[in-house]
Amino acid sequence: MSPQGRLPLGARVVLLLLSCLVVAGPAGAQEANGYPNRPIRFVVPYPPGGGTDIVARILADPLAAVLGQPIIIDNRGGAAGSLGTDIVAKAAPDGYTILFTLSSLTINPKLYELPFDVEKDFVPISLAALIPQILVANPSVPANNVRELIALAKSEPGKLNFASVGTGSPGHIAGELFKLKTGVDMVHVPYKGGGPAVTDTISGQVQLLFVSLPAALQHVRAGRLKALAVTSDQRSETAPEIPTIAESGVPDCVVNSWYGALAPAKTPPAIVAKLQAAFAQVLARPDVKAKLFQQGAEAASSTSAEFERRIQAELKQWEYVIREAKIKAE
């Protein structure tokens, strides 16, 4: 029998309680004191004015109202998002430094040497919004849907080109996945941002473009671009008339772009749960949904576990696409 087993029952209970307090440590004390008790910093790893920044700012005030503390947006752009992401990876796991980012988080590890590990250095909190990529064409392209585009591309191998906002962007990944799943030969033309890519597709410098829905939708509705499909697994609430690539005959060609929040690894589960509940509450509000909708995004909360499964699945999926398409970092 162990020495502890020879102790009286009362003494064993006291020892058990003390051991629980030791295991709980600083995190347990912090939770007992009440989280949060000071402002929370949301690190956005992209410059002000971009989609990630806009969505973060839409959510900041409602989240602050729920949590009872201000949300401070800290834009730390640079190195394709890795600069700000690394700041959070190395931050104290106390719930006061949060990463608010987009789905490039699951693409970059397969393209670049990064100073952090997406799976080991973060704990997912919640999705915040989904934002589909859209496949559009210059009106002169003689294809009005995905099936016609595939037929056209196969009849003219290597003659069609498609633009994206940059190498390794969700749009680039969507285009390369489309090529892999359909067997077509198209040339990728990377741009430095959505504006120039959209402009050149409208002018006919490039025939096709994979880009975020908000960047192209106004031009589609004005007749300057022709919408062929969205890359998400479901039609967009913003433009329900546009079919998905999957329902257009290419079932495995799905790229779901998203925004979401993550905390440094080892953040106490109770803090992660409180943050996740706050996101769920805010993202259910009609006014928040409406503001996101105006940006072409759809409110989409999740549990931490659901978000983690999405990240793990995408890391594997994009590794396959990047390897098979032989994509190299610029």
C-alpha positions as CSV (number, residue, x, y, z in Angstrom):
1,M,0.0,0.0,0.0
2,S,1.3,3.5,-0.8
3,P,2.1,5.9,2.0
4,Q,-0.9,8.0,1.0
5,G,-3.1,5.0,1.3
6,R,-2.1,4.6,5.0
7,L,-3.3,8.1,5.8
8,P,-6.7,8.7,7.4
9,L,-9.5,9.5,5.0
10,G,-9.6,13.2,6.0
11,A,-5.9,13.7,5.3
12,R,-6.2,12.0,1.9
13,V,-9.0,14.4,1.0
14,V,-6.9,17.4,2.0
15,L,-4.0,16.1,-0.1
16,L,-6.3,15.6,-3.1
17,L,-7.6,19.1,-2.9
18,L,-4.2,20.5,-2.6
19,S,-3.0,18.5,-5.7
20,C,-6.0,19.9,-7.7
21,L,-5.0,23.4,-6.8
22,V,-1.4,22.8,-7.9
23,V,-2.6,21.4,-11.2
24,A,-4.9,24.4,-11.8
25,G,-2.0,26.7,-11.1
26,P,-2.1,30.3,-12.4
27,A,-4.8,29.6,-15.0
28,G,-7.2,28.4,-12.3
29,A,-6.5,31.5,-10.2
30,Q,-6.9,33.8,-13.2
31,E,-10.3,32.2,-14.1
32,A,-11.4,32.5,-10.5
33,N,-10.6,36.2,-10.5
34,G,-12.8,36.6,-13.6
35,Y,-11.8,36.9,-17.2
36,P,-11.5,39.4,-18.8
37,N,-10.5,42.1,-16.4
38,R,-8.6,44.3,-18.9
39,P,-8.7,45.1,-22.7
40,I,-8.2,42.3,-25.2
41,R,-5.9,42.8,-28.2
42,F,-6.9,41.3,-31.5
43,V,-3.8,41.1,-33.7
44,V,-4.8,41.3,-37.4
45,P,-1.8,40.2,-39.5
46,Y,-2.8,42.4,-42.4
47,P,-2.9,46.1,-43.1
48,P,-5.9,48.3,-42.2
49,G,-8.7,48.5,-44.8
50,G,-8.4,44.9,-46.0
51,G,-11.1,42.3,-45.6
52,T,-9.7,40.8,-42.4
53,D,-9.4,44.2,-40.8
54,I,-12.9,45.2,-41.8
55,V,-14.5,42.0,-40.4
56,A,-12.5,42.3,-37.1
57,R,-13.7,45.9,-36.6
58,I,-17.3,44.9,-37.3
59,L,-17.1,42.4,-34.5
60,A,-14.9,44.3,-32.0
61,D,-17.6,46.5,-30.4
62,P,-20.3,43.8,-30.1
63,L,-17.7,41.4,-28.6
64,A,-16.5,44.1,-26.2
65,A,-20.1,44.6,-25.0
66,V,-20.5,40.9,-24.3
67,L,-17.1,40.5,-22.6
68,G,-17.2,43.7,-20.7
69,Q,-13.8,44.9,-21.9
70,P,-12.6,46.9,-24.9
71,I,-11.3,45.0,-28.0
72,I,-8.2,46.7,-29.4
73,I,-7.4,46.0,-33.1
74,D,-3.7,45.8,-33.7
75,N,-2.7,45.6,-37.4
76,R,0.6,43.9,-37.8
77,G,0.9,43.3,-41.6
78,G,3.9,41.8,-43.3
79,A,5.5,38.6,-44.6
80,A,2.2,37.3,-46.1
81,G,0.5,37.5,-42.7
82,S,3.2,35.6,-40.8
83,L,4.6,38.6,-38.9
84,G,1.4,39.3,-36.9
85,T,0.7,35.6,-36.6
86,D,4.1,35.0,-35.0
87,I,3.4,37.7,-32.4
88,V,0.4,35.8,-31.2
89,A,2.2,32.5,-31.3
90,K,4.7,33.8,-28.9
91,A,2.3,35.8,-26.7
92,A,1.3,34.8,-23.1
93,P,-1.6,32.3,-23.2
94,D,-3.8,34.4,-21.0
95,G,-6.6,35.3,-23.3
96,Y,-5.5,38.9,-23.8
97,T,-3.8,38.5,-27.2
98,I,-5.9,36.9,-29.9
99,L,-5.2,36.3,-33.6
100,F,-7.9,37.3,-36.0
101,T,-7.0,36.0,-39.4
102,L,-8.2,34.4,-42.6
103,S,-7.9,31.1,-44.4
104,S,-4.4,31.8,-45.8
105,L,-3.4,30.5,-42.3
106,T,-3.8,27.0,-43.7
107,I,-2.0,27.7,-47.0
108,N,1.1,29.6,-45.9
109,P,2.6,26.7,-43.9
110,K,2.9,24.7,-47.2
111,L,4.5,27.5,-49.1
112,Y,6.8,29.3,-46.7
113,E,9.3,28.5,-43.9
114,L,7.5,29.9,-40.9
115,P,8.7,30.7,-37.3
116,F,5.6,29.0,-35.8
117,D,3.5,25.8,-36.2
118,V,-0.1,26.4,-36.9
119,E,-1.2,23.2,-35.3
120,K,1.0,23.3,-32.2
121,D,1.2,27.0,-31.4
122,F,-2.5,27.9,-31.5
123,V,-5.8,26.8,-30.1
124,P,-8.8,27.7,-32.4
125,I,-11.6,29.8,-30.8
126,S,-14.2,30.2,-33.4
127,L,-14.9,30.8,-37.1
128,A,-16.3,34.3,-37.6
129,A,-17.4,34.5,-41.3
130,L,-17.2,32.7,-44.6
131,I,-16.4,34.6,-47.8
132,P,-16.6,32.6,-51.0
133,Q,-14.2,32.9,-53.9
134,I,-15.8,33.5,-57.3
135,L,-14.8,32.4,-60.8
136,V,-15.5,35.2,-63.2
137,A,-14.7,35.8,-66.9
138,N,-14.3,38.7,-69.3
139,P,-17.6,39.0,-71.2
140,S,-15.8,38.1,-74.4
141,V,-15.0,34.6,-73.2
142,P,-17.3,32.2,-75.1
143,A,-18.3,30.2,-72.0
144,N,-21.3,30.9,-69.8
145,N,-20.9,28.2,-67.2
146,V,-18.3,25.8,-65.8
147,R,-19.1,23.0,-68.3
148,E,-18.6,25.3,-71.2
149,L,-15.4,26.6,-69.7
150,I,-14.0,23.1,-69.3
151,A,-14.8,22.3,-72.9
152,L,-13.3,25.6,-74.2
153,A,-10.1,25.1,-72.1
154,K,-9.6,21.6,-73.4
155,S,-10.1,22.7,-77.0
156,E,-7.4,25.3,-76.5
157,P,-4.8,23.9,-74.0
158,G,-2.6,26.6,-72.5
159,K,-4.3,29.5,-74.2
160,L,-6.6,30.6,-71.4
161,N,-5.2,32.4,-68.4
162,F,-6.6,33.1,-64.9
163,A,-5.7,35.8,-62.5
164,S,-5.5,35.8,-58.7
165,V,-4.5,38.3,-56.1
166,G,-1.2,36.5,-55.6
167,T,0.7,33.3,-55.4
168,G,-0.7,31.1,-52.7
169,S,-3.8,33.2,-52.2
170,P,-7.1,31.3,-51.8
171,G,-8.0,32.3,-55.4
172,H,-4.8,30.9,-56.7
173,I,-5.4,27.7,-54.8
174,A,-8.9,27.5,-56.2
175,G,-7.7,27.9,-59.7
176,E,-5.0,25.2,-59.3
177,L,-7.5,22.9,-57.7
178,F,-9.9,23.5,-60.6
179,K,-7.1,22.6,-63.1
180,L,-6.2,19.4,-61.1
181,K,-9.9,18.2,-60.9
182,T,-10.8,19.0,-64.5
183,G,-7.5,18.3,-66.3
184,V,-7.5,21.6,-68.1
185,D,-4.4,23.6,-68.9
186,M,-4.6,27.2,-68.0
187,V,-1.9,29.7,-67.1
188,H,-1.9,31.5,-63.7
189,V,-1.2,35.2,-63.7
190,P,-0.5,36.5,-60.1
191,Y,-1.3,40.1,-59.2
192,K,-0.5,42.1,-56.1
193,G,-4.1,42.6,-54.9
194,G,-7.6,42.3,-56.0
195,G,-8.0,45.8,-57.6
196,P,-5.4,45.3,-60.4
197,A,-6.6,41.7,-61.0
198,V,-10.2,42.8,-61.4
199,T,-9.2,45.7,-63.7
200,D,-7.2,43.6,-66.0
201,T,-9.9,40.9,-66.2
202,I,-12.5,43.6,-67.1
203,S,-10.2,45.0,-69.8
204,G,-9.4,41.6,-71.2
205,Q,-5.7,41.4,-70.3
206,V,-6.6,38.1,-68.6
207,Q,-9.7,36.0,-69.5
208,L,-10.5,34.5,-66.1
209,L,-10.2,35.5,-62.4
210,F,-10.6,33.6,-59.1
211,V,-11.1,36.3,-56.4
212,S,-13.2,37.0,-53.3
213,L,-16.8,37.6,-54.0
214,P,-17.0,41.2,-52.7
215,A,-14.1,42.2,-55.0
216,A,-16.0,41.1,-58.2
217,L,-19.8,41.1,-57.4
218,Q,-20.5,44.7,-58.2
219,H,-18.8,44.3,-61.6
220,V,-20.8,41.1,-62.3
221,R,-24.1,42.9,-61.6
222,A,-23.0,45.8,-63.8
223,G,-22.2,43.4,-66.7
224,R,-18.5,44.1,-66.7
225,L,-17.7,40.6,-65.7
226,K,-19.4,37.3,-66.2
227,A,-20.0,35.0,-63.1
228,L,-19.4,31.3,-63.8
229,A,-19.4,29.8,-60.3
230,V,-18.4,30.2,-56.6
231,T,-15.8,27.9,-55.1
232,S,-17.6,27.3,-51.8
233,D,-19.5,24.1,-50.9
234,Q,-22.8,26.0,-50.9
235,R,-24.2,28.9,-52.8
236,S,-23.5,32.3,-51.3
237,E,-26.3,34.0,-49.5
238,T,-25.0,37.3,-51.0
239,A,-25.4,36.0,-54.6
240,P,-27.6,32.9,-54.5
241,E,-28.1,32.9,-58.2
242,I,-24.5,31.9,-58.9
243,P,-24.0,28.1,-58.8
244,T,-21.1,26.4,-57.1
245,I,-18.3,24.7,-59.1
246,A,-19.2,21.5,-57.3
247,E,-22.8,21.5,-58.5
248,S,-21.6,22.5,-62.0
249,G,-20.0,19.1,-62.4
250,V,-16.7,19.2,-60.5
251,P,-17.7,17.8,-57.1
252,D,-14.3,17.8,-55.4
253,C,-13.4,21.4,-56.3
254,V,-14.3,23.3,-53.1
255,V,-12.4,26.2,-51.5
256,N,-14.1,27.7,-48.5
257,S,-12.4,30.9,-47.5
258,W,-13.0,32.1,-43.9
259,Y,-12.2,34.5,-41.1
260,G,-11.6,33.3,-37.6
261,A,-10.0,33.8,-34.2
262,L,-7.3,31.7,-32.5
263,A,-5.5,32.0,-29.2
264,P,-1.9,31.0,-28.2
265,A,-1.5,27.4,-27.3
266,K,-2.0,26.5,-23.6
267,T,-4.7,29.2,-23.2
268,P,-6.9,27.8,-20.4
269,P,-9.9,26.0,-21.9
270,A,-12.3,28.0,-19.7
271,I,-11.1,31.2,-21.4
272,V,-11.3,29.7,-24.9
273,A,-14.9,28.6,-24.1
274,K,-15.8,32.1,-22.9
275,L,-14.5,33.7,-26.0
276,Q,-16.2,31.1,-28.2
277,A,-19.5,31.7,-26.5
278,A,-19.1,35.5,-27.0
279,F,-18.4,35.0,-30.8
280,A,-21.5,32.7,-31.0
281,Q,-23.7,35.3,-29.3
282,V,-22.4,38.2,-31.4
283,L,-22.6,36.3,-34.7
284,A,-26.2,35.4,-34.1
285,R,-27.2,39.1,-34.0
286,P,-29.1,40.4,-37.1
287,D,-27.3,43.7,-37.1
288,V,-23.9,42.0,-37.2
289,K,-25.0,39.6,-39.9
290,A,-26.2,42.5,-41.9
291,K,-22.9,44.4,-41.6
292,L,-21.0,41.2,-42.6
293,F,-23.4,40.6,-45.5
294,Q,-22.7,44.1,-46.8
295,Q,-19.0,43.1,-47.1
296,G,-20.0,39.9,-49.0
297,A,-19.3,37.7,-45.9
298,E,-21.6,35.4,-44.1
299,A,-21.6,35.1,-40.3
300,A,-20.5,31.7,-39.3
301,S,-19.6,30.8,-35.7
302,S,-18.3,27.4,-34.7
303,T,-17.0,25.4,-31.7
304,S,-13.3,25.3,-31.1
305,A,-13.3,21.6,-32.0
306,E,-15.1,22.3,-35.3
307,F,-12.7,25.0,-36.2
308,E,-9.7,22.8,-35.4
309,R,-11.0,20.0,-37.6
310,R,-11.4,22.5,-40.5
311,I,-7.9,23.8,-40.1
312,Q,-6.4,20.2,-40.0
313,A,-8.4,19.2,-43.0
314,E,-7.3,22.3,-45.0
315,L,-3.7,21.9,-44.1
316,K,-3.8,18.4,-45.7
317,Q,-5.8,19.5,-48.7
318,W,-3.7,22.5,-49.6
319,E,-0.5,20.5,-49.1
320,Y,-1.8,18.2,-51.8
321,V,-2.8,21.0,-54.2
322,I,0.5,22.9,-53.7
323,R,2.5,19.7,-54.2
324,E,0.6,18.5,-57.3
325,A,0.4,21.9,-58.9
326,K,4.1,22.6,-58.1
327,I,3.3,26.0,-56.6
328,K,6.4,27.9,-55.4
329,A,6.5,30.9,-53.1
330,E,7.4,34.2,-54.9
